Amino acid sequence: MMKNICILILVLSTFPVAGLGQQAADTSAPKGIFNRFIHYMKHTNDVKKQKKFDVSVIGGPYYAPETSGGIAVIAAGLYKTDRSDSLLPVSSASIYGSVSLTGFYGIGINSNTIFPKEKFRLLAKASFSSMPNKYWGIGYEDGSNKDGYTDYTLVTKKISADFSVKIHGRLFGGLSVMLNDGSARKIDTSGGTPLMQPEHVFAFGAGPFISFDSRDFIPNPYKGVYVRAGYKFFPSTFGNDEVFGKLEVQVDWYKRLWKTGILALDFFTESNYGEVPWSLMAEAGGSNRLRGYFEGRYRDKKYLSGQVELRQKIVGRNGAVVWVGAGNVCPAYKNLRLDQTLISYGVGYRWEFKKRVNIRLDFGMGSDQSGFYFGINEVF
């Protein structure tokens, strides 16, 4: 209980780390560092129509089950590629960095650019991290042995991009590219637990995808539908040691139930084919799906999950969510067993950092695990 209280206090003590100097030159900002702090926090979600790129920065303590407690800094920005088009959806970009008590450190960039008249879209992500990790093996049975893991450090470099062209209306099609270079280091070989082979995995894949997107605001939808289906090829000609393929299908639906309440549904499936490396297997858990389970504890060629979330605005910039979800990993869908279903449920707090862009704190619970998650934007 004391641990949970300490985590909550740490997160609620989140502080802005930039923007104060800029406000010092602003005659409308109050004098004094504390007053500037309050002024900054109070106005981060103001709509600044005169700005081509509206950016704010925030930093503070966080906690996640995979990395433990640490310090994170997040900069988030909103912009339009054509400011004269009032109907053009807003583009977004964020950059983040974090370090933790366990030795984790990482940096990353996420951006979603919508070009004029929505003719093109570009979703791009890049990250580097070094994370003390755990490996249970492959399959539900290995993951169900809670204490049967191997400690190691995973060093990963990732780059991915989706470039799409409008086909008709809200229908888009395009090309997806992914590069993942991961190495397992400092492997604990003393316990007789499963070992990951090979220790270094390089994967470079590309393939087509198609999507339908009627969401009203991508970082935090109040209504609409998002459907995406894509397949990536990982051939030897791209430098891959193993030849395999990856199919992903995602379906999201959003509905306003009342003025301050949003119902959100998410369905996701990942299917891998061929000789899939251990680090590129479908993984359950983490901060987006099946929150509460250690990400990668359950991994296999196939993964199927669904979740329902109720998002409620409370007062001012404060909000809350509750959710329930379920998922399975299996070597093939014909091997899917209902008694191996992983259940996830939990509650979360939302604070509107920028207009309709939320900082989130979630507490997720699984059958025998639980964890806090801190991040930006909704999980789907």
LINJOVEN-V672588 format. One record per residue. RES is the residue in one small letter. PSI is psi in degrees with one decimal (* if undefined). OMEGA is omega in whole degrees, 0 to 359 (NA if undefined). Layout:
res:RES psi:PSI omega:OMEGA
res:RES psi:PSI omega:OMEGA
This chain:
res:m psi:-44.5 omega:180
res:m psi:-36.9 omega:178
res:k psi:-44.9 omega:180
res:n psi:-40.3 omega:180
res:i psi:-42.8 omega:180
res:c psi:-41.1 omega:179
res:i psi:-44.2 omega:181
res:l psi:-42.3 omega:179
res:i psi:-41.6 omega:180
res:l psi:-45.6 omega:182
res:v psi:-40.8 omega:180
res:l psi:-15.8 omega:178
res:s psi:11.5 omega:179
res:t psi:138.6 omega:185
res:f psi:151.6 omega:175
res:p psi:140.1 omega:182
res:v psi:-2.9 omega:178
res:a psi:165.3 omega:180
res:g psi:-20.5 omega:182
res:l psi:-40.1 omega:179
res:g psi:-38.8 omega:178
res:q psi:-39.3 omega:181
res:q psi:-19.1 omega:179
res:a psi:-30.9 omega:180
res:a psi:-7.4 omega:181
res:d psi:116.8 omega:183
res:t psi:-19.3 omega:180
res:s psi:-15.1 omega:180
res:a psi:142.6 omega:180
res:p psi:162.9 omega:179
res:k psi:155.5 omega:180
res:g psi:137.0 omega:186
res:i psi:-39.8 omega:181
res:f psi:-43.0 omega:179
res:n psi:-36.1 omega:176
res:r psi:-37.5 omega:177
res:f psi:-50.1 omega:180
res:i psi:-42.4 omega:180
res:h psi:-43.0 omega:180
res:y psi:-49.6 omega:181
res:m psi:-33.7 omega:183
res:k psi:-27.4 omega:189
res:h psi:10.3 omega:180
res:t psi:-27.3 omega:182
res:n psi:8.4 omega:175
res:d psi:139.9 omega:176
res:v psi:117.6 omega:182
res:k psi:83.4 omega:186
res:k psi:-24.0 omega:182
res:q psi:-14.2 omega:182
res:k psi:133.0 omega:175
res:k psi:-34.8 omega:180
res:f psi:107.0 omega:184
res:d psi:104.8 omega:186
res:v psi:144.2 omega:174
res:s psi:155.7 omega:183
res:v psi:140.2 omega:178
res:i psi:149.6 omega:180
res:g psi:161.3 omega:179
res:g psi:-177.8 omega:180
res:p psi:155.2 omega:176
res:y psi:171.2 omega:176
res:y psi:137.9 omega:173
res:a psi:146.1 omega:183
res:p psi:-29.2 omega:181
res:e psi:-26.9 omega:187
res:t psi:-6.6 omega:184
res:s psi:-159.3 omega:183
res:g psi:152.9 omega:180
res:g psi:-167.7 omega:179
res:i psi:134.8 omega:180
res:a psi:146.8 omega:174
res:v psi:130.9 omega:182
res:i psi:130.6 omega:172
res:a psi:127.7 omega:182
res:a psi:137.9 omega:181
res:g psi:148.5 omega:176
res:l psi:143.5 omega:181
res:y psi:167.2 omega:174
res:k psi:137.6 omega:178
res:t psi:-17.0 omega:174
res:d psi:98.6 omega:186
res:r psi:-15.4 omega:179
res:s psi:-12.0 omega:182
res:d psi:103.1 omega:183
res:s psi:-20.7 omega:181
res:l psi:-10.5 omega:181
res:l psi:126.4 omega:178
res:p psi:152.8 omega:181
res:v psi:136.6 omega:172
res:s psi:158.1 omega:182
res:s psi:155.2 omega:177
res:a psi:146.6 omega:177
res:s psi:149.2 omega:175
res:i psi:140.4 omega:184
res:y psi:156.3 omega:175
res:g psi:146.4 omega:181
res:s psi:153.4 omega:173
res:v psi:152.4 omega:182
res:s psi:169.9 omega:182
res:l psi:-24.3 omega:182
res:t psi:-4.2 omega:182
res:g psi:1.0 omega:177
res:f psi:142.0 omega:168
res:y psi:147.0 omega:182
res:g psi:155.7 omega:175
res:i psi:155.0 omega:180
res:g psi:162.0 omega:178
res:i psi:133.4 omega:173
res:n psi:137.2 omega:177
res:s psi:146.8 omega:177
res:n psi:102.5 omega:185
res:t psi:126.1 omega:177
res:i psi:116.4 omega:186
res:f psi:163.1 omega:183
res:p psi:139.1 omega:181
res:k psi:14.5 omega:180
res:e psi:30.2 omega:179
res:k psi:-33.4 omega:181
res:f psi:155.8 omega:173
res:r psi:145.0 omega:177
res:l psi:116.0 omega:174
res:l psi:119.3 omega:185
res:a psi:141.2 omega:178
res:k psi:144.0 omega:175
res:a psi:140.0 omega:181
res:s psi:156.6 omega:172
res:f psi:135.8 omega:180
res:s psi:153.0 omega:171
res:s psi:115.5 omega:190
res:m psi:121.9 omega:168
res:p psi:128.3 omega:191
res:n psi:177.0 omega:178
res:k psi:141.9 omega:180
res:y psi:120.2 omega:181
res:w psi:-14.4 omega:188
res:g psi:-163.6 omega:184
res:i psi:133.0 omega:178
res:g psi:161.1 omega:182
res:y psi:-40.9 omega:183
res:e psi:-43.2 omega:178
res:d psi:-43.5 omega:181
res:g psi:-28.3 omega:182
res:s psi:-16.2 omega:174
res:n psi:89.4 omega:192
res:k psi:-36.9 omega:184
res:d psi:5.9 omega:184
res:g psi:54.1 omega:183
res:y psi:163.7 omega:176
res:t psi:128.9 omega:176
res:d psi:138.5 omega:175
res:y psi:173.4 omega:175
res:t psi:127.0 omega:180
res:l psi:118.8 omega:176
res:v psi:120.2 omega:189
res:t psi:137.5 omega:170
res:k psi:124.7 omega:183
res:k psi:139.3 omega:171
res:i psi:132.2 omega:177
res:s psi:152.5 omega:180
res:a psi:139.2 omega:171
res:d psi:119.2 omega:175
res:f psi:123.3 omega:185
res:s psi:157.2 omega:180
res:v psi:139.1 omega:178
res:k psi:127.1 omega:177
res:i psi:-52.0 omega:178
res:h psi:130.5 omega:178
res:g psi:-119.4 omega:181
res:r psi:13.2 omega:182
res:l psi:130.2 omega:182
res:f psi:152.9 omega:176
res:g psi:149.5 omega:182
res:g psi:-158.5 omega:185
res:l psi:135.6 omega:178
res:s psi:137.1 omega:181
res:v psi:140.2 omega:179
res:m psi:133.7 omega:172
res:l psi:128.4 omega:180
res:n psi:116.3 omega:180
res:d psi:107.7 omega:184
res:g psi:143.5 omega:179
res:s psi:134.2 omega:175
res:a psi:122.6 omega:182
res:r psi:165.0 omega:178
res:k psi:48.0 omega:183
res:i psi:129.0 omega:177
res:d psi:105.4 omega:183
res:t psi:12.4 omega:187
res:s psi:-14.5 omega:190
res:g psi:-3.2 omega:183
res:g psi:21.4 omega:180
res:t psi:170.2 omega:185
res:p psi:141.6 omega:178
res:l psi:144.2 omega:180
res:m psi:132.9 omega:179
res:q psi:132.2 omega:356
res:p psi:168.5 omega:182
res:e psi:-26.0 omega:178
res:h psi:129.2 omega:179
res:v psi:120.9 omega:173
res:f psi:128.8 omega:181
res:a psi:128.3 omega:177
res:f psi:116.8 omega:184
res:g psi:159.9 omega:179
res:a psi:154.6 omega:179
res:g psi:173.6 omega:183
res:p psi:158.4 omega:172
res:f psi:160.0 omega:177
res:i psi:143.7 omega:182
res:s psi:153.9 omega:172
res:f psi:127.5 omega:187
res:d psi:108.4 omega:177
res:s psi:18.7 omega:179
res:r psi:143.3 omega:182
res:d psi:-26.8 omega:179
res:f psi:111.8 omega:193
res:i psi:-46.0 omega:182
res:p psi:-22.4 omega:184
res:n psi:77.7 omega:185
res:p psi:143.5 omega:171
res:y psi:-21.9 omega:180
res:k psi:163.5 omega:175
res:g psi:-178.2 omega:182
res:v psi:142.4 omega:173
res:y psi:123.6 omega:178
res:v psi:131.3 omega:178
res:r psi:133.9 omega:175
res:a psi:127.8 omega:182
res:g psi:152.5 omega:179
res:y psi:133.2 omega:177
res:k psi:136.6 omega:175
res:f psi:138.1 omega:176
res:f psi:75.5 omega:184
res:p psi:163.6 omega:178
res:s psi:-26.2 omega:179
res:t psi:-17.7 omega:178
res:f psi:4.3 omega:181
res:g psi:8.8 omega:179
res:n psi:135.5 omega:176
res:d psi:-32.2 omega:178
res:e psi:143.0 omega:180
res:v psi:123.8 omega:181
res:f psi:174.5 omega:178
res:g psi:157.8 omega:183
res:k psi:122.1 omega:177
res:l psi:129.2 omega:179
res:e psi:135.9 omega:177
res:v psi:129.0 omega:179
res:q psi:134.0 omega:178
res:v psi:120.6 omega:178
res:d psi:144.4 omega:182
res:w psi:136.8 omega:184
res:y psi:137.8 omega:182
res:k psi:129.0 omega:174
res:r psi:116.3 omega:180
res:l psi:-39.4 omega:174
res:w psi:-177.3 omega:190
res:k psi:-38.4 omega:185
res:t psi:11.0 omega:183
res:g psi:129.5 omega:180
res:i psi:131.2 omega:173
res:l psi:127.3 omega:182
res:a psi:132.9 omega:179
res:l psi:139.7 omega:181
res:d psi:130.8 omega:174
res:f psi:136.0 omega:182
res:f psi:139.5 omega:174
res:t psi:140.9 omega:177
res:e psi:129.1 omega:179
res:s psi:126.0 omega:178
res:n psi:143.4 omega:183
res:y psi:142.5 omega:178
res:g psi:-156.3 omega:183
res:e psi:84.7 omega:186
res:v psi:125.6 omega:176
res:p psi:153.0 omega:184
res:w psi:-35.5 omega:183
res:s psi:-9.4 omega:179
res:l psi:6.8 omega:174
res:m psi:157.2 omega:174
res:a psi:132.0 omega:185
res:e psi:129.9 omega:175
res:a psi:156.3 omega:177
res:g psi:-176.7 omega:181
res:g psi:-163.9 omega:189
res:s psi:-9.1 omega:183
res:n psi:-44.6 omega:182
res:r psi:143.2 omega:184
res:l psi:47.5 omega:176
res:r psi:134.6 omega:184
res:g psi:-29.7 omega:178
res:y psi:140.5 omega:175
res:f psi:125.3 omega:184
res:e psi:123.1 omega:180
res:g psi:-6.9 omega:176
res:r psi:-44.3 omega:175
res:y psi:118.4 omega:179
res:r psi:147.5 omega:179
res:d psi:-174.7 omega:181
res:k psi:-31.5 omega:183
res:k psi:145.0 omega:179
res:y psi:131.5 omega:181
res:l psi:128.3 omega:181
res:s psi:157.1 omega:175
res:g psi:150.9 omega:178
res:q psi:150.1 omega:178
res:v psi:130.7 omega:184
res:e psi:133.9 omega:174
res:l psi:121.7 omega:182
res:r psi:121.8 omega:187
res:q psi:122.2 omega:171
res:k psi:131.8 omega:184
res:i psi:-71.0 omega:179
res:v psi:140.0 omega:180
res:g psi:-124.6 omega:181
res:r psi:10.6 omega:184
res:n psi:143.5 omega:178
res:g psi:173.9 omega:180
res:a psi:158.2 omega:176
res:v psi:152.3 omega:168
res:v psi:147.6 omega:181
res:w psi:162.7 omega:170
res:v psi:140.1 omega:181
res:g psi:167.5 omega:179
res:a psi:152.5 omega:180
res:g psi:163.8 omega:179
res:n psi:146.3 omega:166
res:v psi:145.3 omega:182
res:c psi:158.5 omega:179
res:p psi:-28.6 omega:177
res:a psi:150.8 omega:184
res:y psi:-24.3 omega:177
res:k psi:-17.6 omega:179
res:n psi:3.9 omega:182
res:l psi:130.8 omega:181
res:r psi:130.7 omega:182
res:l psi:-31.3 omega:181
res:d psi:-4.3 omega:176
res:q psi:14.4 omega:180
res:t psi:132.7 omega:177
res:l psi:126.2 omega:181
res:i psi:137.0 omega:178
res:s psi:140.2 omega:176
res:y psi:160.4 omega:180
res:g psi:-174.6 omega:180
res:v psi:158.7 omega:180
res:g psi:159.0 omega:176
res:y psi:141.7 omega:179
res:r psi:136.5 omega:174
res:w psi:125.5 omega:184
res:e psi:100.3 omega:181
res:f psi:-51.9 omega:171
res:k psi:171.7 omega:183
res:k psi:111.6 omega:179
res:r psi:19.0 omega:174
res:v psi:113.5 omega:189
res:n psi:141.9 omega:161
res:i psi:134.3 omega:185
res:r psi:144.1 omega:172
res:l psi:113.3 omega:182
res:d psi:147.0 omega:170
res:f psi:110.7 omega:182
res:g psi:146.7 omega:181
res:m psi:133.9 omega:173
res:g psi:-164.4 omega:183
res:s psi:-35.4 omega:181
res:d psi:16.5 omega:179
res:q psi:162.0 omega:174
res:s psi:164.3 omega:180
res:g psi:154.6 omega:173
res:f psi:148.5 omega:179
res:y psi:133.6 omega:181
res:f psi:131.2 omega:180
res:g psi:-169.5 omega:180
res:i psi:147.4 omega:184
res:n psi:161.7 omega:177
res:e psi:159.6 omega:184
res:v psi:-21.9 omega:174
res:f psi:* omega:NA
